[in-house]
Amino acid sequence: MKHPSFDYILAGLFLAAALVLPVFFHALGLGSAFMPMFYPLVLAGFLVAPPLAMIAGVAAPLVSALLTGMPPFYPPIAFIMMAEGLLFTALPRGLQKLLRLPVWLTLLAILLLDRLLLFLLTRVMAEFMQLPPHLLGWTAVLQGLPGLALMMAVLPWLIPRLQERKARIERRHA
């Protein structure tokens, strides 16, 4: 029988990493272009039971906004990032199992869906704030390209290794 507490531990670790990584990235001047909060959330999406991963995905931007003021609630970047966090954590495992896609293709699909979601939500936010929606939508999408490239370079290699390691640990403790 699978021991569910391991997923709780992993969800907590990924949530903690999603809170700490942005602090380091911003301290180095790398900021939001590299999307540091989303690396651990994507990992949670592939490695943790979806309900727990989704809690981490929504909680990370919310807790970060409450503790550090980043992402801000106004403009409503925190809410957009909560939606992105939900996407990154809700879809990977199910998409990979349902369509039997390799990790890199699943990740690519998730990242493309994220960019579409970001574009649409940014446009809605811009309309609400009476700002140029088309310009802000594309700016938001393009700003994250370095982060997308880094995710595609690192995560397809890392995720299968972590999945294998998790399976070994679960078998040992079954």
C-alpha positions in Angstrom: 0.0 0.0 0.0 1.3 3.5 -0.9 2.1 5.7 2.0 0.3 9.1 1.3 2.5 11.1 3.7 5.4 11.2 1.2 3.2 13.3 -1.1 2.5 15.7 1.7 6.2 16.1 2.4 7.0 16.7 -1.2 4.1 19.2 -1.6 5.5 21.1 1.4 9.0 21.0 0.1 7.9 22.2 -3.4 5.8 25.0 -1.8 8.8 26.1 0.4 11.0 26.1 -2.7 8.4 28.1 -4.6 8.5 30.7 -1.9 12.4 30.8 -1.5 13.6 30.6 -5.1 12.0 34.0 -6.2 13.8 35.7 -3.3 17.2 34.4 -4.6 16.5 35.2 -8.2 15.4 38.7 -7.5 18.5 39.2 -5.2 20.6 38.3 -8.2 18.7 40.7 -10.5 17.2 37.8 -12.5 13.6 38.6 -11.5 10.4 37.4 -13.1 11.9 36.7 -16.6 13.1 33.4 -15.3 9.8 32.5 -13.5 11.5 31.1 -10.4 8.3 30.3 -8.5 7.1 27.9 -11.2 10.0 25.4 -11.3 9.1 23.8 -8.1 5.4 24.0 -9.0 6.0 22.2 -12.3 7.9 19.5 -10.4 5.0 19.2 -7.9 2.6 18.8 -10.9 4.6 15.9 -12.2 5.5 14.2 -8.8 2.8 14.9 -6.3 -0.8 13.8 -6.1 -2.9 16.4 -8.0 -5.0 17.7 -5.0 -1.8 18.4 -2.9 0.1 19.8 -5.9 -2.8 22.1 -6.7 -2.9 23.4 -3.1 0.8 24.3 -3.4 0.3 25.8 -6.9 -2.4 28.2 -5.6 -0.8 28.8 -2.2 2.7 29.8 -3.4 1.8 33.1 -5.1 -0.8 33.9 -2.4 1.6 33.3 0.6 4.4 35.0 -1.2 2.2 38.1 -1.9 1.1 38.1 1.8 4.6 37.8 3.2 6.7 39.8 0.7 4.3 41.9 -1.3 5.4 40.1 -4.5 3.6 39.2 -6.6 1.4 42.2 -6.0 -2.3 42.1 -5.5 -2.6 45.3 -7.4 -2.2 45.2 -10.3 -3.6 41.7 -9.8 -0.4 39.8 -10.7 -0.8 37.5 -7.7 -4.2 36.3 -8.9 -2.8 35.6 -12.4 0.1 33.7 -10.9 -2.3 31.7 -8.8 -4.1 30.6 -12.0 -0.8 29.8 -13.6 0.2 27.8 -10.5 -3.0 25.9 -10.6 -2.4 25.0 -14.3 1.2 23.9 -13.6 0.1 21.6 -10.8 -3.2 20.3 -12.0 -2.3 19.1 -15.5 1.1 17.4 -15.8 0.4 14.0 -14.3 -3.0 13.6 -15.8 -1.9 14.8 -19.2 1.2 12.6 -19.2 -0.8 9.5 -18.2 -3.9 10.1 -20.4 -2.0 10.9 -23.6 1.1 8.8 -22.8 3.4 11.6 -23.8 7.0 11.9 -23.0 7.9 14.3 -20.2 9.4 16.9 -22.6 6.2 17.0 -24.8 3.9 17.1 -21.7 6.0 20.0 -20.4 6.0 21.8 -23.7 2.2 21.5 -23.9 1.8 22.8 -20.3 4.1 25.8 -21.0 2.2 26.7 -24.2 -1.1 26.4 -22.3 0.4 28.6 -19.6 1.4 31.3 -22.1 -2.1 31.3 -23.5 -3.6 31.6 -20.1 -1.2 34.4 -19.2 -2.0 36.2 -22.4 -5.7 36.0 -21.9 -5.7 36.9 -18.2 -3.3 39.8 -18.8 -5.5 41.2 -21.5 -8.5 41.0 -19.2 -6.6 42.7 -16.4 -5.4 45.4 -18.8 -9.0 46.1 -20.1 -10.1 46.3 -16.5 -7.4 48.8 -15.7 -7.9 50.7 -18.9 -4.4 49.9 -20.2 -3.5 48.7 -23.7 -4.5 45.0 -23.6 -2.8 43.8 -26.7 0.6 45.3 -25.8 0.5 44.1 -22.2 -0.6 40.6 -23.2 2.3 40.1 -25.5 4.7 41.8 -23.2 3.8 39.4 -20.4 4.1 36.4 -22.7 7.5 37.4 -24.1 9.0 38.5 -20.7 8.9 34.8 -19.6 10.8 33.4 -22.6 14.1 33.0 -20.7 12.3 31.0 -18.0 10.5 28.8 -20.5 13.9 28.1 -22.2 15.5 27.2 -18.9 12.6 24.9 -18.0 12.7 23.1 -21.3 16.5 22.7 -20.9 16.5 21.3 -17.4 13.1 19.8 -16.4 12.7 17.1 -19.1 16.0 15.7 -17.9 15.3 16.1 -14.2 11.6 15.0 -13.9 12.1 11.3 -15.0 15.0 11.0 -12.6 12.9 12.4 -9.7 9.9 10.2 -10.7 12.2 7.1 -10.6 13.7 8.1 -7.3 10.2 8.7 -5.8 9.0 5.3 -7.1 12.0 3.6 -5.5 11.4 5.3 -2.1 7.7 4.4 -2.2 8.5 0.8 -3.0 11.0 0.6 -0.2 8.4 2.0 2.3 5.4 0.1 1.0 
